[in-house]
Amino acid sequence: MGEDDGVARPTLQFLKRKGHNLTLTDEAGQKHRATITQVQADSVAVREEGSFTFGYCKSCNWVGAARRARGKARRDAEAHLPECPGNGKVRIGTTNE
């Protein structure tokens, strides 16, 4: 799962913020509304590929070394958190709701 995963993503431009409510516009000029919500505290995960597991950081997409033990892969990811360059990164997505 790299940065160029073949999925088209619209470019959104920030217009205004009122409290936790955002107004954004897309390339076509259509307005979208979003609400800021707190991200879950559990920002690490374990991914599996074949016989190996990898620690994975949901905030910055960091992937740890291949491990056979899930617990060790999770500890790798947790050890990564204090130095995570994506800590506090805000990700915005839109839905048609």
Order of alpha helices (4+ residues) and beta strands (2+ residues): beta-beta-beta-beta-beta-alpha
